[in-house]
Amino acid sequence: MAETLEGLSAPDFSLKDSEGNSVSLADYKGKQYVVLYFYPKDNTPGCTTEACDFRDTHDEFEKLNAVILGVSPDNETSHAKFIDKHGLPFRLLVDEDHKVAEEYGVWTLKKNFGKEYMGIERSTFLIDPTGTVVKEWRKVRVKGHVEDALETLRQLTEN
């Protein structure tokens, strides 16, 4: 796994959303930017804050020709409940076998309360319409992250 994906073609994927529809990165190629964010678990405090921050700035991302896609190992039912509970206007994708998380290098060994386990390292990838990763954020701290991603997208689209 490369240390960074910046400047490289984003690994393609095809995952189900909360309604069972297939979503592929290729669906957006040549059309719009993709803000692909990986998060550990639906309805947990940090993940809820991050999802709501993306929700609250969704219109601004859309104006900059970007689609937001969230990815976690949760199943379709969990995603549907999370979307309904928080009014999320973007798709959440199911990566139960964490294959896509592994391709992006975000399925990592985590430590919590002295226990070690494998899980998602909160990360975001900004993919341009050609399918290239133009910016990545790994080990994301939720506070201020969505604003940072939005500002990066603004700078890219203004040039």
N, C-alpha and C positions, 0 to 999 in steps of 0.2 A: 504494500500500500504506500503510495506516495505521501510524503510529508504534507504536501499541499496539492489541492486540485486547481488552484488559481492558474489561469492560462491554458488549462487543459479542457478537452471535451468532457462535459458532464456525463457520468455513467447513465445510460438510458435505463428506464424501468417501466414496468406496467403493473399498477397496483389497483385494488378495488377501493372505491370510496365508501362512505357511510350508507349509500343506497345500493351498493353492489355493482356500480358502474365501473368499467375499466378506465383508468386514467394513465396515460403514458407521457413521458417527457416529450416524446416526438410530436404529440398533439399540439404543442406550442411552438415548435421549431419554425423559424421564419416569420413568426407572428408577434410574439411578445416576450417580455422578460418573465422569468419565473423566480419567485422568492420561495425556495424550498427549505422549510425549516423542520428539523427533527427535534422531537421532545420526548421525555421519558414516559409520561402517563397522563391520560385524561383525568380531569377533575382533581388534580393535586394542586397545591397552592401556587408554585412557580409556573407550572404549565398553564393554569387558568389565567394568571396574570399576563403571561406572554400572549396567549390566544386572544385575550380581551384587548391587549395593546394593538395587536394586528387588526382586530375587528374595528377598533376605534379609528384607525388610520387607513382602513381598507379603501375608502373612496380616493384618498390621495395616491395610493399605490396604483389604483385603476387609471387615474388621470395620467400617470406616467407609463401607461401600457404594460403594467405588470400584474401577474396573477400570483396569488399566495396559495401555497399548498403545504399543509402540515402533515407530518408523517410520524407515527408511533406504532409500537407493537400491539396496541389495543385493537379489538375486533370491531366489526361494523356497528353492532348494537351499542357498544360503548361510545364510539364516535358520534352516532346519531343522538344519543342522550346529551353528550357534551355540547354538540352544536345547538340543540334545542334549548338547553339550560342557559346558554350564554349568548344566543342569537348570533352565532358565527356565520358570516356571509361568504365563507370560503370553504373549500373541500379539505377534509381530513382523510388521509390515505392509510390503509391497513398494511402493515409490514410485520405480520405475526411471526414469520420465520426470520425476521431481521436481515434478510439478504440484501436489501437496498441499503440499509444502515451500514452493513459491512462494506458494500462497494464504495460508500462515501467515507469510510473510515471512522464512523461515529458509534459503532458497537464496541464498547470498551469495558475493561475491568474497572469496576467502581467499588468504593469502600464507603460504608455507612454504618455507624455505631459498631465498629470493629468487625463487621461482616464484609466479605468480598463476594461480588456477584457481577455478572455481565449485564450491561444495560446501555441505554442510549445516552451519549454525551450530548447535551443540548448544543445544537449547531445550526447555522443557517448558511445557505449557499445562494448567491445571486447569479443566475444563469441568463446570459443575453440571448437574443433571438437566434443567433447562430448555433446555440447549444454549448457555448463556452462558459466555464465558471469564471466570472470576472471579479468576484470577491467572495471570501468565505470568512465566517466567524465560527471559531471552535471554542468549546468550554464557555459558552455564553452566560453572562450574568444578565438576568432579565431586565433589571432597571436600566432604562435608557437604550436598550438594544434595538427596539423597533424603530425608534427615532433615528438611530445611527444608520440602520439599513435603509430607511427612507431617504435620508440625506445623501447617502452613497448613490442611490438610484437617481436622485435629482441631479447630482453632479455628472453622472454618466449620460443622462438624457439631454442635458443642456449643451454638451460638447458636440 
